[in-house]
Amino acid sequence: MSRELKNAWKLIKAHESYRRKTLNLIPSENILSPKALKALSTDLAGRYALKPEFYGGTKYIHELWTYAEELTRKLFNVEYVLLEPLSGHVAAILVSHTFAKGGRLATLPAEDGGYPGYEKTKIPDLIRAELIELPSSKEYYTPIVEDSMRVIEERKPELVILGGSIILFPHPVKEFSEIVHSYGGILAYDASHILGLIAGRVFQDPLREGADLVYASTHKTFPGPQGAIVLTNSFDVYEKLSENIYHKIVDNIHLNRLAAYAVTVEEMLRYGMVYAKKVVENAKHLASSLDSLGVPLKAKDRGYTESHQIILDIQDSEARVKVRDRLEECGIIADAGVRFGTNEVTRRGMGKREMEKIAKLIHRAIEGEDPKKVKREVRTLLNRFQTLKFC
Ligand SMILES: Cc1ncc(COP(=O)(O)O)c(C=O)c1O
């Protein structure tokens, strides 16, 4: 029996071709600039460096590392930065291990927009912490301020985490800051989704509002390589986190990632504000266009969103999977949330007119039009937007 052998490079190329011809609305993804992508496949991909210095051959690596830290401090207007976490999840483990190990950790439930990594059986189980779920709105995906403050006051969790995986509106950082600090707790903000919007000054700035630290993936609205960073203005927080990094949470920090990240920060310093403003404008416009076609959305009475995300209002999880699959048949990539994000289409240079077009294509896909016909129009649209902007 003969079986065709798979070929890795062919699969990589097939994937690239497929994603070039499909319209991506997954809010946790983005496309890297050609220069950042190139940095990932440089010599740095096979090297090691540690702090304090251990390996030889790293003089340029350490210079690059210091430079990336300087750029990060500048972009986010912050004093202390950690570029080591290999991903947002790793950063979440670092932060929760440091501040809530064996104690109490409070955040939004995953079904209300919190990060699923904080479900009881996941990170809390790993660090032997008790999970305290903050009462939250299923319409706006924000904590209900008074109810949550009551819970925090009663239970005094060592660590409170705001931010999340579904995030449409700012979270009550200012409101929670005083109460969490009154008993010596730490207020963290998971900005994995909205880091690019913070960099572009179009979303809340948690550190300025009273959060002790921000941690975030660098590849969702922030259009960098997959990885994560931590930001803080507190030397004490920085020191405590630093003690838990090397040989606990990471060893090799993946230096090609660091290089691609540095390139992306340079680009964001230059274009970040225009990009981020456009991302949010596009999200609002996509939402209002979908709404006018009768597609049900969350948070309509608050203008749908202040971020890159919009959320389809579909109760049943199986129905949501069907929508995701139906959209993919039509050349539109989404998740089973169903969350749509405008970060990638904005990077492609799309604007108001294209958001109206995309809304119509989504509506036609959901309404059951011949997928081939919709797919053809998706491709025609994409063909006009193959050159990345903001880089
Ligand atoms: C809010 C939030 N935090 C953390 C993560 C994990 O990030 P990563 O995929 O970089 O590990 C995610 C993933 O989507 C997320 O949505």
The ligand as an SDF file (V2000), in Angstrom:
LIG
                    3D

 16 16  0  0  0  0  0  0  0  0999 V2000
   -6.6420   37.7610   27.8800 C   0  0  0  0  0  0  0  0  0  0  0  0
   -5.6520   36.7380   27.4650 C   0  0  0  0  0  0  0  0  0  0  0  0
   -4.5960   36.5170   28.2380 N   0  0  0  0  0  0  0  0  0  0  0  0
   -3.6610   35.5970   27.9060 C   0  0  0  0  0  0  0  0  0  0  0  0
   -3.7710   34.8720   26.7470 C   0  0  0  0  0  0  0  0  0  0  0  0
   -2.7170   33.8700   26.4050 C   0  0  0  0  0  0  0  0  0  0  0  0
   -1.8610   34.4420   25.5090 O   0  0  0  0  0  0  0  0  0  0  0  0
   -0.8500   33.5950   24.6000 P   0  0  0  0  0  0  0  0  0  0  0  0
   -1.6590   32.9840   23.5350 O   0  0  0  0  0  0  0  0  0  0  0  0
    0.1180   34.6310   24.1470 O   0  0  0  0  0  0  0  0  0  0  0  0
   -0.2330   32.5710   25.4940 O   0  0  0  0  0  0  0  0  0  0  0  0
   -4.8610   35.0620   25.9080 C   0  0  0  0  0  0  0  0  0  0  0  0
   -4.9700   34.2810   24.6600 C   0  0  0  0  0  0  0  0  0  0  0  0
   -5.6780   34.5320   23.7700 O   0  0  0  0  0  0  0  0  0  0  0  0
   -5.8270   36.0210   26.2740 C   0  0  0  0  0  0  0  0  0  0  0  0
   -6.9120   36.2400   25.5250 O   0  0  0  0  0  0  0  0  0  0  0  0
  1  2  1  0
  2  3  1  0
  2 15  2  0
  3  4  2  0
  4  5  1  0
  5  6  1  0
  5 12  2  0
  6  7  1  0
  7  8  1  0
  8  9  2  0
  8 10  1  0
  8 11  1  0
 12 13  1  0
 12 15  1  0
 13 14  2  0
 15 16  1  0
M  END
$$$$
